[in-house]
């Protein structure tokens, strides 16, 4: 099998059920999800396999789910095949958020990206995830988007924030708080 097909040389790409310009909102949306998946892979490659074994396992699942989301976003005509994203995927993310949040101390102020190297990588994933979410919102203004895709991305960015804080905690590095912030978060109950 050849990797190059030459079918995209004129600025179009194949999607499930048709062809679109490479700068179409649909292509931009699933392309940004693909970019996020690459950053998740980078984070995985840099994490200590012993200290982060639980997160590495969850990130592998997330990579597969991001591929599912991209596939749903690449579906040009609804009904050509069943969607892959399901609400249960978001429920699982919420459970992970609660678990990793339980590892961390209370915060009351905004947290700046950084601290440990692992935390920094999760913050990059968080911000790319937010951009992917924005691209999907843009797409949803003009075409039907499977609702679990948007919900998943919204929750996934929260998970990356929580993983970033948990990584700092595991490394013994305090979160860096935004100095000009007032107290904006409630303490955990």
C-alpha positions as CSV (number, residue, x, y, z in Angstrom):
1,X,0.0,0.0,0.0
2,X,1.3,3.4,-0.9
3,X,1.0,6.2,1.6
4,X,0.6,8.9,-1.0
5,X,-2.4,8.9,-3.2
6,X,-2.1,12.3,-4.9
7,X,-5.9,12.8,-4.5
8,X,-5.4,15.8,-2.2
9,X,-2.9,17.7,-4.3
10,X,-5.6,20.2,-5.4
11,X,-6.6,21.1,-1.8
12,X,-9.4,18.6,-1.2
13,X,-9.5,15.6,1.1
14,X,-11.8,12.6,1.4
15,X,-14.3,12.4,4.3
16,X,-16.8,9.6,5.0
17,X,-19.3,10.1,2.3
18,X,-17.7,12.8,0.2
19,X,-14.8,15.2,-0.5
20,X,-14.2,18.6,1.1
21,X,-11.7,21.5,0.9
22,X,-8.9,20.9,3.3
23,X,-9.8,24.2,5.1
24,X,-13.5,23.2,5.6
25,X,-14.8,23.6,9.1
26,X,-15.4,19.8,9.3
27,X,-11.8,19.1,8.3
28,X,-10.6,21.8,10.8
29,X,-12.6,20.2,13.6
30,X,-11.4,16.6,13.1
31,X,-7.9,17.8,12.3
32,X,-7.7,19.6,15.6
33,X,-9.0,16.5,17.4
34,X,-6.2,14.6,15.6
35,X,-3.7,17.2,16.8
36,X,-4.9,16.8,20.4
37,X,-4.4,13.0,20.0
38,X,-0.8,13.7,19.0
39,X,-0.2,15.8,22.1
40,X,-1.8,13.1,24.3
41,X,0.8,10.7,22.7
42,X,3.6,13.1,23.5
43,X,2.4,13.3,27.1
44,X,2.3,9.5,27.3
45,X,5.8,9.2,25.9
46,X,7.2,11.5,28.6
47,X,5.4,10.2,31.7
48,X,7.2,7.9,34.2
49,X,5.5,4.5,33.6
50,X,5.6,3.6,37.2
51,X,4.4,6.9,38.8
52,X,1.8,7.4,36.1
53,X,0.7,3.8,35.3
54,X,-3.0,4.6,36.0
55,X,-2.9,7.8,33.8
56,X,-1.1,6.0,31.0
57,X,-3.8,3.4,30.9
58,X,-6.6,6.0,30.8
59,X,-4.7,8.1,28.2
60,X,-4.5,5.1,25.9
61,X,-8.3,4.7,26.1
62,X,-8.7,8.5,25.5
63,X,-6.5,8.2,22.4
64,X,-8.9,5.6,20.9
65,X,-11.9,7.6,21.9
66,X,-10.4,10.7,20.2
67,X,-10.1,8.7,17.1
68,X,-13.7,7.7,17.4
69,X,-14.7,11.4,17.7
70,X,-12.6,12.3,14.7
71,X,-14.4,9.5,12.8
72,X,-17.8,10.9,13.8
73,X,-16.7,14.4,12.8
74,X,-15.5,13.1,9.4
75,X,-19.0,11.6,8.7
76,X,-20.2,13.9,5.9
77,X,-23.7,12.6,5.8
78,X,-25.5,11.5,9.0
79,X,-26.8,8.0,8.8
80,X,-24.0,6.5,6.6
81,X,-23.0,4.5,9.6
82,X,-23.7,4.5,13.3
83,X,-21.9,7.1,15.4
84,X,-19.1,5.9,17.7
85,X,-19.1,8.5,20.5
86,X,-21.5,7.6,23.3
87,X,-22.6,9.5,26.4
88,X,-21.0,6.7,28.6
89,X,-17.6,7.9,27.5
90,X,-18.2,11.3,29.1
91,X,-19.5,9.6,32.3
92,X,-16.2,7.7,32.5
93,X,-14.3,11.0,32.2
94,X,-16.3,12.5,35.1
95,X,-15.4,9.5,37.2
96,X,-11.7,10.1,36.4
97,X,-12.0,13.8,37.1
98,X,-13.4,13.0,40.6
99,X,-10.7,10.4,41.2
100,X,-7.7,12.7,40.3
101,X,-9.3,15.7,41.9
102,X,-9.4,13.6,45.1
103,X,-5.5,13.4,45.0
104,X,-5.0,17.1,45.0
105,X,-5.2,19.9,47.6
106,X,-8.0,22.5,47.4
107,X,-7.5,25.4,45.1
108,X,-9.1,28.8,45.4
109,X,-7.3,30.8,42.7
110,X,-6.7,30.3,39.0
111,X,-3.8,27.9,38.3
112,X,-1.1,28.8,35.8
113,X,0.1,26.2,33.4
114,X,3.3,24.6,34.5
115,X,5.0,23.2,37.6
116,X,6.3,19.8,36.7
117,X,7.1,18.7,33.2
118,X,4.2,16.2,33.3
119,X,1.8,18.9,34.5
120,X,2.9,21.2,31.7
121,X,2.2,18.5,29.1
122,X,-1.3,18.0,30.5
123,X,-1.9,21.8,30.3
124,X,-0.9,21.7,26.6
125,X,-3.4,18.9,26.1
126,X,-6.0,20.9,27.9
127,X,-5.6,24.0,25.8
128,X,-5.5,22.1,22.5
129,X,-8.6,20.3,23.7
130,X,-10.4,23.6,24.2
131,X,-9.4,24.6,20.7
132,X,-10.8,21.4,19.3
133,X,-14.0,22.1,21.2
134,X,-14.2,25.6,19.7
135,X,-13.7,24.1,16.2
136,X,-16.6,21.7,16.8
137,X,-18.8,24.5,18.0
138,X,-18.0,26.4,14.8
139,X,-18.9,23.3,12.8
140,X,-22.1,22.8,14.7
141,X,-23.4,26.2,13.6
142,X,-23.7,25.0,10.0
143,X,-24.1,21.2,10.1
144,X,-25.4,18.5,12.5
145,X,-22.8,17.3,15.0
146,X,-23.3,14.3,17.1
147,X,-23.9,15.8,20.6
148,X,-21.7,13.4,22.6
149,X,-18.7,14.7,20.7
150,X,-19.0,18.2,22.1
151,X,-19.8,17.0,25.6
152,X,-16.8,14.7,25.6
153,X,-14.4,17.4,24.5
154,X,-15.8,19.8,27.2
155,X,-15.3,17.2,29.9
156,X,-11.9,16.0,28.6
157,X,-10.4,19.4,29.0
158,X,-11.5,19.4,32.6
159,X,-9.8,16.0,33.0
160,X,-6.5,17.3,31.6
161,X,-6.7,20.2,34.1
162,X,-7.2,17.7,36.9
163,X,-4.5,15.4,35.7
164,X,-2.1,18.4,35.5
165,X,-2.8,19.2,39.1
166,X,-2.5,15.5,40.1
167,X,0.8,15.3,38.3
168,X,2.2,18.3,40.2
169,X,1.0,16.7,43.4
170,X,2.7,13.4,42.6
171,X,5.9,15.2,41.8
172,X,5.7,17.3,45.0
173,X,5.5,20.5,43.0
174,X,3.0,23.1,44.1
175,X,0.6,24.5,41.5
176,X,1.5,27.9,40.4
177,X,-1.3,30.3,41.2
178,X,-2.2,33.4,39.2
179,X,-1.0,36.1,41.5
180,X,-3.6,38.7,40.7
181,X,-6.5,36.3,41.2
182,X,-9.0,36.6,43.9
183,X,-10.6,33.5,45.3
184,X,-12.7,32.0,42.5
185,X,-13.1,28.3,43.4
186,X,-15.0,26.8,46.3
187,X,-13.2,24.4,48.6
188,X,-13.9,20.7,48.2
189,X,-16.6,19.4,50.5
